[in-house]
Amino acid sequence: MSHISKRFPAVIALNDVQFELKRGEIHALLGENGAGKSTLIKVLTGVEIRDEGTVLMEGKEIFPHSPLEAQEVGISTVYQEVNLCPNLSVAENIYIGREPRKAGHIDWKTINKNAAELLARFDMNIDVTKTLDSYSVAVQQMVAIARAVDISAKVLILDEPTSSLTAIEVQKLFDIMRRLRGEGMGIIFVTHFLDQVYEVSDTITVLRNGEYVGTYAAADLPRVELVGKMIGKDYAELDKSAKENRASKEAGELWMSVRGASTTGIADVDLDIHKGEVLGFSGLLGSGRSETARLLFGIDHMEKGDVTIAGKKVELKGTLTAIRSGIAFCPENRKTEGIIGDLSIRENIMLALQTKRGLFRKLSRSEAEKLADEYIKKLEIKTPSQDQLIKNLSGGNQQKVILARWLATNPDLLMLDEPTRGIDIGTKAEIQKIVVQLADEGMAVVFISSEIDEMLRCCGRMVVLRDKKRAAELTGNEISEATIMQYIAGGVENAKQAEEVN
């Protein structure tokens, strides 16, 4: 792809961008939200028509005007949200639109046999006559990849394929990618997970603000340099200042005390939460991190235990009690538990505050507009208008709107569960900066993230959870990646040894 440009009203999405893919190569395409990755893929697959530039495939110019035309020349895409038909069988999904026929009728025996043989190439021995929605997201993605391969794809585009997968499922996907690379396929890999980029990619191309930054061999590009190229800043300095800020912070007065908290997801958890601190909940998925936050917000019923807020015993009967007690919670899955897609930014921001005020103290339109303007400016939410539907924003800006929703309630405790998942590096840094700033202003913040380096930058104290119980509490110089991992893995003695090594 050479000199690719694409313009939309008031926006230059791509400006003189280039991209090269070789046979038998896994090529990571990276950049912040809004960098131009999605638009470049849409141009390549015929979803969008380029304004300028040329695309050559095997030396011949191609100009796909639809995904079908792109597919016909050997370019297939598997999206983050699998775009197959969940109500049809696995076999039907693989051969939909190109079903083998016999005597004028669909040859179901051949379809099922061929589908089973195709999936066996990917070490998948499943019943292909079952509907697609009978299987996990990981299996559905493998089916989508198998379909792409079976239509004689020469180029396979994987757009955020690992965001909903477990670690084991990710490794299976990587094994498939390496096998396809060995068979000569060119793979374009789009992801926000830098660990995965370095684990599986041969080459990295970086876009920023719709422009080409550069193409690099993955083995020759240090991670800090990669991040700097993506955000256009010295990320190493940003990282250093954040750590210095964390190290210099001291927690304020005790605001919440939890003793012996137990429910389905956690057992006998003790916690102290102070004003002016960022407290991290660290652990693997299923360790009890999210369950503890849900319990403190009144989503899950506390079967046993006591909670004290500002010196007074409180029974968290539900979310309304939590909100009126000064607690706010940004959930893990912003799409299903956070945003209301068909409402505007303004309407999404005002929801929690209106709930806190109650049915008979309705926010006026002027109050709501003032509130929305204040937080759009404060959090630098990129939008042409507060009337914009939230579903039309990037993931990072959606997350900022959810954050604005809860900040508008003026909480004493803000709990953030995976607030930077699936968003670009630059917006991650912005949200981390906001978190630290809120603690500086006296708010208590609970921060949950699967990325330990992110926790190290933000948290002054860390509670490590394992097997639905509290395994350790770390402060100051005790907080290190090695120590946290040892506690997560199990064994206090091993963790203490790791601290001595550090």
C-alpha positions as CSV (number, residue, x, y, z in Angstrom):
1,M,0.0,0.0,0.0
2,S,1.6,3.3,-1.1
3,H,0.6,6.9,-0.6
4,I,-2.8,6.0,0.8
5,S,-5.0,8.9,1.7
6,K,-8.6,9.0,2.9
7,R,-10.6,12.0,3.9
8,F,-13.9,12.4,5.7
9,P,-15.8,15.6,6.3
10,A,-13.6,17.7,8.6
11,V,-11.2,14.8,9.2
12,I,-8.1,13.5,7.3
13,A,-8.2,9.9,8.5
14,L,-5.1,8.8,6.4
15,N,-2.5,11.0,4.9
16,D,0.1,9.5,2.6
17,V,0.3,6.2,4.5
18,Q,2.3,3.2,3.4
19,F,2.2,-0.5,4.5
20,E,4.0,-3.6,3.2
21,L,3.2,-7.2,4.0
22,K,5.4,-10.2,3.0
23,R,4.4,-13.8,2.4
24,G,4.9,-15.8,5.6
25,E,5.0,-12.8,7.9
26,I,3.1,-11.7,11.0
27,H,3.0,-7.9,10.8
28,A,1.6,-5.9,13.8
29,L,-0.2,-2.7,12.9
30,L,-0.1,-0.4,15.9
31,G,-1.2,3.0,17.0
32,E,-3.6,4.9,19.3
33,N,-7.3,5.0,18.8
34,G,-7.7,7.5,15.9
35,A,-4.3,6.7,14.5
36,G,-5.8,5.3,11.3
37,K,-5.5,1.6,11.7
38,S,-9.1,0.8,11.2
39,T,-9.4,3.1,8.2
40,L,-6.3,1.5,6.6
41,I,-7.9,-1.9,7.0
42,K,-11.2,-0.7,5.7
43,V,-9.4,0.7,2.6
44,L,-7.6,-2.6,2.1
45,T,-10.8,-4.6,2.4
46,G,-13.1,-2.4,0.3
47,V,-15.2,-1.1,3.2
48,E,-13.9,2.4,2.4
49,I,-12.7,3.7,-1.0
50,R,-9.3,5.4,-0.9
51,D,-9.0,8.9,-2.2
52,E,-5.4,8.5,-3.3
53,G,-2.7,5.9,-3.5
54,T,-2.2,2.4,-4.9
55,V,-2.5,-1.1,-3.5
56,L,-0.5,-3.8,-5.2
57,M,-0.9,-7.5,-4.5
58,E,1.6,-9.9,-6.1
59,G,2.7,-7.0,-8.3
60,K,-0.8,-6.2,-9.7
61,E,-2.9,-3.3,-8.6
62,I,-6.1,-4.1,-6.8
63,F,-9.0,-1.8,-6.1
64,P,-11.6,-3.6,-4.0
65,H,-15.0,-1.8,-3.7
66,S,-16.4,-4.2,-1.1
67,P,-15.3,-6.9,1.3
68,L,-16.5,-9.5,-1.1
69,E,-14.2,-8.2,-3.8
70,A,-11.3,-8.2,-1.3
71,Q,-12.2,-11.7,-0.4
72,E,-12.1,-12.8,-4.1
73,V,-8.5,-11.6,-4.4
74,G,-7.5,-13.4,-1.2
75,I,-7.9,-10.8,1.6
76,S,-10.0,-12.0,4.7
77,T,-10.7,-10.3,8.0
78,V,-11.6,-11.7,11.4
79,Y,-12.9,-9.0,13.6
80,Q,-12.8,-8.6,17.4
81,E,-16.6,-9.3,17.5
82,V,-17.1,-12.4,15.4
83,N,-19.2,-11.4,12.4
84,L,-20.8,-14.8,11.8
85,C,-24.3,-16.1,12.3
86,P,-24.7,-17.5,15.8
87,N,-28.1,-19.3,15.0
88,L,-26.5,-21.3,12.2
89,S,-24.4,-24.4,12.6
90,V,-20.6,-24.3,12.6
91,A,-20.6,-26.0,9.2
92,E,-23.1,-23.5,7.7
93,N,-21.1,-20.6,8.9
94,I,-17.9,-21.9,7.2
95,Y,-19.7,-22.5,3.9
96,I,-22.4,-19.9,3.9
97,G,-22.7,-18.4,0.4
98,R,-20.6,-21.1,-1.2
99,E,-22.4,-24.3,-0.3
100,P,-21.6,-27.4,-2.4
101,R,-24.6,-28.7,-4.2
102,K,-25.9,-32.0,-5.4
103,A,-28.8,-32.4,-7.8
104,G,-29.7,-28.8,-7.3
105,H,-29.8,-29.1,-3.5
106,I,-27.4,-28.2,-0.8
107,D,-25.1,-31.2,-0.1
108,W,-25.3,-31.2,3.7
109,K,-23.3,-34.4,4.1
110,T,-20.3,-32.9,2.2
111,I,-20.6,-29.6,4.0
112,N,-20.4,-31.3,7.4
113,K,-17.6,-33.6,6.4
114,N,-15.5,-30.8,4.8
115,A,-16.1,-28.5,7.8
116,A,-15.0,-31.2,10.3
117,E,-11.9,-31.9,8.2
118,L,-11.0,-28.2,8.0
119,L,-11.3,-27.6,11.7
120,A,-9.3,-30.8,12.4
121,R,-6.4,-28.9,10.7
122,F,-6.7,-26.4,13.6
123,D,-6.8,-29.2,16.2
124,M,-10.5,-28.6,16.7
125,N,-12.6,-31.7,17.0
126,I,-16.1,-30.3,17.6
127,D,-19.6,-31.2,16.4
128,V,-20.0,-29.0,13.3
129,T,-23.7,-29.6,13.2
130,K,-24.3,-27.6,16.5
131,T,-25.1,-23.9,16.3
132,L,-22.2,-21.5,16.6
133,D,-23.5,-20.0,19.8
134,S,-23.2,-23.3,21.5
135,Y,-19.4,-22.7,21.7
136,S,-17.2,-20.1,23.4
137,V,-15.9,-16.9,21.8
138,A,-12.5,-18.6,21.3
139,V,-14.0,-21.4,19.3
140,Q,-16.1,-18.9,17.3
141,Q,-13.0,-17.0,16.4
142,M,-11.2,-20.2,15.3
143,V,-14.2,-21.0,13.1
144,A,-14.0,-17.5,11.6
145,I,-10.3,-18.0,10.9
146,A,-10.9,-21.5,9.4
147,R,-13.5,-20.0,7.1
148,A,-11.0,-17.3,6.0
149,V,-8.3,-19.8,5.3
150,D,-10.7,-22.1,3.4
151,I,-11.6,-19.3,0.9
152,S,-7.9,-19.4,-0.2
153,A,-6.9,-16.3,1.7
154,K,-3.4,-15.0,1.0
155,V,-3.8,-12.1,3.5
156,L,-5.4,-12.7,6.9
157,I,-6.3,-9.6,9.0
158,L,-6.9,-10.2,12.7
159,D,-8.4,-7.2,14.3
160,E,-8.1,-7.3,18.2
161,P,-8.6,-11.1,18.1
162,T,-7.4,-11.8,21.7
163,S,-9.4,-9.2,23.7
164,S,-12.0,-11.8,24.9
165,L,-9.7,-14.8,25.2
166,T,-8.1,-16.5,28.2
167,A,-4.3,-16.9,28.3
168,I,-4.6,-20.5,27.2
169,E,-6.9,-19.6,24.3
170,V,-4.4,-16.8,23.2
171,Q,-1.6,-19.4,23.0
172,K,-3.7,-21.7,20.9
173,L,-4.5,-18.8,18.5
174,F,-0.8,-17.9,18.3
175,D,0.0,-21.5,17.5
176,I,-2.5,-21.3,14.6
177,M,-1.0,-18.0,13.4
178,R,2.5,-19.4,13.4
179,R,1.3,-22.4,11.5
180,L,-0.4,-20.2,8.9
181,R,2.8,-18.1,8.6
182,G,4.8,-21.3,8.0
183,E,2.4,-22.1,5.1
184,G,3.2,-18.7,3.5
185,M,0.2,-16.6,4.6
186,G,0.7,-13.0,5.4
187,I,-1.0,-11.9,8.6
188,I,-1.9,-8.4,9.8
189,F,-2.2,-8.4,13.5
190,V,-4.0,-5.4,15.2
191,T,-3.9,-5.4,19.0
192,H,-3.4,-3.2,22.1
193,F,-1.4,-5.8,24.0
194,L,2.3,-5.1,23.6
195,D,3.3,-8.4,25.2
196,Q,1.5,-10.2,22.5
197,V,3.0,-8.1,19.8
198,Y,6.5,-9.1,20.8
199,E,5.5,-12.7,21.4
200,V,4.2,-13.4,17.9
201,S,5.1,-10.6,15.5
202,D,8.0,-10.4,13.0
203,T,7.4,-6.8,12.0
204,I,5.7,-3.7,13.4
205,T,4.3,-0.7,11.6
206,V,3.2,2.3,13.6
207,L,0.6,5.0,12.6
208,R,-0.1,8.2,14.5
209,N,-2.7,10.8,13.8
210,G,-3.4,9.2,10.4
211,E,0.2,9.3,9.3
212,Y,2.9,6.7,8.8
213,V,5.5,6.8,11.5
214,G,7.7,3.8,10.5
215,T,8.1,0.1,10.0
216,Y,10.5,-1.9,12.2
217,A,11.7,-5.4,12.9
218,A,10.1,-6.4,16.2
219,A,13.4,-7.8,17.5
220,D,15.1,-4.5,17.0
221,L,12.5,-2.1,18.5
222,P,12.6,-1.8,22.3
223,R,9.2,-1.6,24.0
224,V,9.8,1.9,25.4
225,E,10.8,3.2,22.0
226,L,7.7,1.6,20.4
227,V,5.4,3.3,23.0
228,G,7.1,6.6,22.4
229,K,6.5,6.3,18.6
230,M,2.9,5.4,19.2
231,I,2.1,8.4,21.4
232,G,4.7,10.9,20.2
233,K,6.0,11.4,23.7
234,D,8.9,10.1,25.8
235,Y,6.9,7.4,27.6
236,A,10.0,6.4,29.7
237,E,9.9,9.8,31.3
238,L,6.2,9.6,31.9
239,D,6.6,6.3,33.5
240,K,9.5,7.5,35.7
241,S,7.5,10.6,36.9
242,A,4.5,8.4,37.7
243,K,6.6,6.0,39.8
244,E,8.2,9.0,41.6
245,N,4.8,10.4,42.3
246,R,3.5,7.1,43.7
247,A,6.6,6.7,45.9
248,S,6.2,10.1,47.4
249,K,2.5,9.8,48.3
250,E,1.2,9.1,51.7
251,A,-2.3,7.9,52.4
252,G,-4.7,10.1,54.3
253,E,-7.3,9.3,57.0
254,L,-9.1,5.9,57.1
255,W,-12.4,6.2,55.2
256,M,-13.6,2.6,54.8
257,S,-12.9,-0.5,56.8
258,V,-14.0,-4.0,55.8
259,R,-13.7,-7.0,58.0
260,G,-14.5,-10.6,57.1
261,A,-16.4,-9.8,53.9
262,S,-17.7,-13.0,52.3
263,T,-20.0,-13.8,49.4
264,T,-20.0,-16.3,46.5
265,G,-16.9,-14.7,44.9
266,I,-14.7,-13.9,48.0
267,A,-14.1,-15.3,51.5
268,D,-13.1,-13.4,54.7
269,V,-11.5,-10.4,53.1
270,D,-10.2,-7.6,55.3
271,L,-9.6,-4.1,53.8
272,D,-8.7,-0.6,54.9
273,I,-9.2,2.2,52.3
274,H,-7.8,5.6,53.0
275,K,-8.5,9.0,51.5
276,G,-5.9,10.3,49.1
277,E,-4.5,6.9,48.1
278,V,-4.7,4.6,45.0
279,L,-5.2,1.1,46.3
280,G,-4.6,-1.7,43.8
281,F,-6.4,-5.0,43.7
282,S,-4.0,-7.4,42.0
283,G,-4.5,-11.1,41.0
284,L,-5.5,-13.4,38.2
285,L,-9.0,-13.4,36.7
286,G,-11.2,-15.2,39.1
287,S,-9.0,-14.3,42.1
288,G,-11.7,-12.1,43.7
289,R,-10.6,-8.7,42.4
290,S,-13.8,-7.7,40.6
291,E,-16.0,-9.6,43.1
292,T,-14.6,-7.5,46.0
293,A,-15.4,-4.3,44.1
294,R,-18.9,-5.5,43.2
295,L,-19.5,-6.4,46.9
296,L,-18.4,-2.9,48.0
297,F,-20.7,-1.3,45.5
298,G,-23.7,-3.4,46.7
299,I,-24.1,-5.3,43.4
300,D,-23.5,-8.6,45.2
301,H,-25.0,-9.3,48.6
302,M,-22.6,-9.6,51.5
303,E,-23.3,-12.9,53.2
304,K,-21.0,-12.2,56.1
305,G,-18.8,-9.3,57.3
306,D,-18.9,-5.7,58.5
307,V,-18.3,-2.4,56.6
308,T,-17.6,0.9,58.3
309,I,-17.6,4.2,56.4
310,A,-16.3,7.4,58.0
311,G,-16.5,5.7,61.4
312,K,-20.1,4.5,61.0
313,K,-21.3,1.0,60.4
314,V,-23.0,0.7,57.0
315,E,-25.1,-2.1,55.5
316,L,-24.6,-2.1,51.7
317,K,-28.0,-3.3,50.7
318,G,-27.7,-2.2,47.1
319,T,-26.1,0.1,44.6
320,L,-28.2,3.1,45.6
321,T,-27.0,2.7,49.2
322,A,-23.5,2.6,47.9
323,I,-23.9,5.7,45.7
324,R,-25.5,7.7,48.5
325,S,-22.6,6.5,50.8
326,G,-20.1,8.2,48.5
327,I,-19.0,5.1,46.5
328,A,-18.6,5.1,42.7
329,F,-17.8,2.1,40.4
330,C,-16.7,1.9,36.8
331,P,-17.3,-1.7,35.8
332,E,-15.0,-4.0,33.8
333,N,-17.1,-4.3,30.7
334,R,-18.0,-0.8,29.6
335,K,-20.0,-2.0,26.6
336,T,-22.4,-4.2,28.5
337,E,-22.3,-2.7,32.0
338,G,-21.3,0.9,31.4
339,I,-22.4,2.8,28.3
340,I,-26.0,3.1,27.0
341,G,-25.1,3.3,23.4
342,D,-28.2,5.0,22.0
343,L,-28.0,7.8,24.5
344,S,-25.9,11.0,24.1
345,I,-22.7,11.8,26.0
346,R,-24.7,14.3,28.1
347,E,-27.3,11.7,29.0
348,N,-24.7,9.1,29.9
349,I,-22.8,11.5,32.1
350,M,-25.9,12.6,34.1
351,L,-27.3,9.1,34.9
352,A,-25.6,8.4,38.2
353,L,-26.1,11.9,39.6
354,Q,-29.8,11.8,38.7
355,T,-30.0,8.4,40.4
356,K,-28.3,9.8,43.5
357,R,-30.7,12.8,43.6
358,G,-33.8,10.7,43.2
359,L,-36.9,10.8,41.1
360,F,-38.3,14.1,42.5
361,R,-35.1,16.2,42.1
362,K,-34.7,16.1,38.4
363,L,-31.6,17.7,36.8
364,S,-32.6,20.5,34.5
365,R,-31.5,20.6,30.9
366,S,-29.2,23.6,31.6
367,E,-27.7,21.8,34.6
368,A,-27.1,18.7,32.5
369,E,-25.5,20.7,29.7
370,K,-23.2,22.6,32.1
371,L,-22.2,19.3,33.7
372,A,-21.4,17.7,30.4
373,D,-19.4,20.6,29.2
374,E,-17.4,20.7,32.4
375,Y,-16.3,17.0,32.2
376,I,-15.8,17.0,28.4
377,K,-13.3,19.8,29.0
378,K,-11.8,18.4,32.2
379,L,-11.3,14.9,30.8
380,E,-10.5,16.0,27.3
381,I,-13.2,13.8,25.7
382,K,-12.9,14.0,22.0
383,T,-16.3,14.7,20.5
384,P,-17.9,17.3,18.2
385,S,-20.8,17.8,20.6
386,Q,-22.2,16.6,23.9
387,D,-25.2,15.4,21.9
388,Q,-23.1,12.8,20.1
389,L,-24.3,9.3,20.7
390,I,-21.7,7.6,23.0
391,K,-21.6,4.5,20.8
392,N,-20.0,6.6,18.1
393,L,-17.0,7.4,20.3
394,S,-13.7,5.5,20.5
395,G,-13.3,3.1,23.3
396,G,-11.0,5.4,25.2
397,N,-13.4,8.3,25.0
398,Q,-16.3,6.0,26.0
399,Q,-14.3,5.1,29.1
400,K,-13.8,8.8,29.9
401,V,-17.5,9.4,29.7
402,I,-18.2,6.6,32.2
403,L,-15.5,8.1,34.4
404,A,-17.2,11.5,34.1
405,R,-20.6,9.9,35.1
406,W,-19.2,8.9,38.4
407,L,-17.0,11.9,39.1
408,A,-20.2,14.0,38.7
409,T,-21.6,12.3,41.9
410,N,-18.6,13.8,43.8
411,P,-17.7,10.4,45.4
412,D,-15.4,9.8,48.3
413,L,-14.3,6.4,46.9
414,L,-13.9,5.7,43.1
415,M,-13.5,2.0,42.1
416,L,-12.1,1.4,38.6
417,D,-12.2,-2.2,37.2
418,E,-9.9,-2.5,34.1
419,P,-10.4,1.2,33.2
420,T,-7.8,1.1,30.4
421,R,-8.6,-2.3,28.8
422,G,-8.8,-2.2,25.0
423,I,-7.8,1.5,24.7
424,D,-4.7,3.0,23.2
425,I,-1.5,3.8,25.0
426,G,-1.9,7.5,25.0
427,T,-5.4,7.4,26.5
428,K,-4.2,4.9,29.0
429,A,-1.5,7.3,30.1
430,E,-4.2,10.1,30.4
431,I,-6.5,7.9,32.5
432,Q,-3.6,6.9,34.8
433,K,-2.7,10.6,35.2
434,I,-6.3,11.4,36.1
435,V,-6.4,8.5,38.7
436,V,-3.2,9.8,40.4
437,Q,-4.6,13.4,40.3
438,L,-7.9,12.4,41.9
439,A,-5.9,10.8,44.8
440,D,-3.8,13.9,45.1
441,E,-7.0,15.9,45.6
442,G,-8.1,13.6,48.5
443,M,-10.3,11.0,46.8
444,A,-9.8,7.3,47.7
445,V,-9.3,5.2,44.5
446,V,-9.4,1.5,44.1
447,F,-7.7,0.4,40.9
448,I,-8.0,-3.0,39.3
449,S,-5.9,-4.0,36.2
450,S,-4.5,-7.1,34.6
451,E,-1.4,-5.2,33.6
452,I,1.0,-5.2,36.5
453,D,3.2,-2.4,35.1
454,E,0.1,-0.2,35.1
455,M,-0.6,-1.0,38.7
456,L,3.0,-0.3,39.6
457,R,2.7,3.2,38.1
458,C,-0.5,4.2,39.9
459,C,-0.8,2.3,43.2
460,G,0.8,3.3,46.5
461,R,-0.6,0.2,48.2
462,M,-1.5,-3.2,46.7
463,V,-3.7,-6.0,48.0
464,V,-3.0,-9.3,46.2
465,L,-5.9,-11.7,45.9
466,R,-5.6,-15.4,45.2
467,D,-8.3,-18.1,45.1
468,K,-10.9,-15.6,46.3
469,K,-8.9,-14.6,49.4
470,R,-6.5,-11.9,50.3
471,A,-3.0,-13.2,49.9
472,A,-0.9,-10.2,50.8
473,E,-0.8,-6.4,51.3
474,L,2.2,-4.6,49.9
475,T,3.4,-1.0,50.3
476,G,6.2,1.2,49.2
477,N,9.3,-0.7,48.1
478,E,7.6,-4.0,48.7
479,I,5.6,-3.4,45.5
480,S,7.4,-5.0,42.6
481,E,6.4,-7.2,39.7
482,A,8.4,-10.2,40.9
483,T,6.9,-10.0,44.4
484,I,3.3,-9.7,43.2
485,M,3.8,-12.6,40.8
486,Q,5.2,-14.8,43.6
487,Y,2.2,-14.0,45.8
488,I,-0.2,-14.7,42.9
489,A,1.5,-18.0,42.1
490,G,1.3,-18.9,45.8
491,G,3.7,-19.2,48.7
492,V,4.6,-16.4,51.0
493,E,8.2,-17.7,51.5
494,N,8.8,-17.6,47.7
495,A,7.5,-14.0,47.7
496,K,9.7,-13.0,50.5
497,Q,12.7,-14.5,48.7
498,A,11.7,-12.4,45.6
499,E,11.7,-9.3,47.7
500,E,15.2,-10.0,49.0
501,V,16.4,-10.6,45.4
502,N,14.9,-7.2,44.3
